[in-house]
Amino acid sequence: MNRREFLQQAAATMGYAVAGGASVCSSAATPLQQPRRLDNIIVIFCDDLGMGDIGPYGSRIPTPNLNRMAEEGVMLKQFYAAPVCSVSRAALLTGRYGVRGGVPGVQHPNDTYGLSRSETTIAEMLKPRGYKTACIGKWHLGIMPQFLPTARGFDEYFGIPYSNDQNPAVLMRGTEVVETKVDQDSLTSRYTAEAIQFIQRNQDTPFFLYLPFSAPHIPLGASADFRGKSGLGLYGDAVMEIDWSTGQILETLKNLNIDDRTLVIFSSDNGPWFQGSPGSLRGRKGQTFEGGMRVPFLARLPGAFPQGAKVDTFATTMDILPTIARLAGAPLPANPLDGVDIWPILTGEVDRVPRPPYLYIHEYDIQCARLGRWKLHVARENAPAYAPTPSEGRLNLRLVNPELYDIDADPEESYSAAADNPRVVELIQARIAEVLKTMPQQVQDAWKATLARPVSPVNEGDWPQLLKTQ
């Protein structure tokens, strides 16, 4: 699509139902080939796994099972999560921005809030359709009883209820703590064993398995069978064990003869943190550059996808819920969705589906927006995520000169095309304002505060003086 075609298409959709207004592509509304009813769904969700950390995306870490999964299924090259853990999980499970569900950032063990009870999770959507459901691994959406997985549509839960680096790193089964000192080296293998047992117990009934690994988040761990095997340190070993786990699950499906009735999705919650690779992309976890939010995505369902397809089309974690709803024949949740049904993209029926502009949000702060191939940076924090807080506080600062990147041609975000495309900049800014009206008040207030700080990033030493002049 060239610049003129983009402007024509974008202008034609200005009145389109945007986020918070309606799902743009529901399970009932798309006049495309309807897939057969799907029996089983497995979502494997890694923690801090980067775009360049597995073989299908060019990693040197040996991942033969994920390589095979890509060869037998479909790989998305532009798939996006949120910048940090909790927000990403809320978005995946609800099909909506995390801030809509009361999850703007990373949750902690002593927090008394969690994913809002007004939100509908994938598990809650599937339960009325007769699905057995389990969450095995990292939850990170609230530790209070009303927020735990068993209160959010999951029949079973086993795992650490938050990040494995948050103390105390306890292991829970259901609502009970069963271990107060978790052996991090054995977590992936134990999650795998639990997952296989759940599949075996429910092989004759539809099931939804959500398998959010704690790895390769720090502290890194790997079992004795994988320690030192990657040749790329403990991080590589941990990724190798995740690959092994995926292979064990695929083999279990094959042995039970439910392989061709089970959709398996593999992805990650954000870009890499201290270690790991974002590939050639700019940025890491906690940032709204591509490296912080673009993550691997593989999907496998024998006979459904063109084998080995590599699709270079924009999609997000919020698209998983509406896609699953279509496959399961489940009504969409009452809350308007931000995600769209991407099944026609996965099957190769179309190369893109209509969608609202996508906002890159960190905490309550809007920093970028994506529309088609274009990504517009409108604001940036005065210090990188997880860096020491500046003396004047951590602030979201509006870019006086917004940066526009053609992500298809420049995924590294190296060359701003704003000066040559002023109409595109203007259009995306108008769409941001449109979507902003549907956002929680905290996001709207944060944006007003950002607009009051018209400072482009400059040398770090210049911040205090610049702020005094505003």
Buried (B, 14 or more C-beta within 10 A) or exposed (E): EEBEEBBEBBEEBEEBEBBBBBBBBBBEEBEBEEBEEBBBBBBBBBBBBBBBBBBBBEBEBBBEBBBBBBEBBBBBBBBBBBBBBBBBBBBBBBBBBBBBBBBBBBBEEEBEEBBBEEBBBBBBBBBEBEBBBBBBBBBBBBBEEEBBBBBBBBBBBBBBBBBBEBEEBBBBBEEEEEEEEBEBBBBBBBBBBBBBBBBEEBBEEBBBBBBBBBBBBBEBBBBEEBBEBBEBEBBBBBBBBBBBBBBBBBEBBEEBEBBEBBBBBBBBBBBBBEBBBBBEBBBBBBBBBBBBBBBBBBBBBBEBBEEEBEBEBBBBBBBBBBBBBBBBEBBBBEBBBBBBBBBBBBBEEEEBBEBBBBBBBBBBBBBBBBBBBBBBBBBBBBBEBEEEEBEEEBBBBBBEEBBBBBBBEBBBBEEBBBEEBEEBBEBBBEBBEBBBEBBBEBBBEBBEBBEEBEBBEEEEEEBEEBBEEE
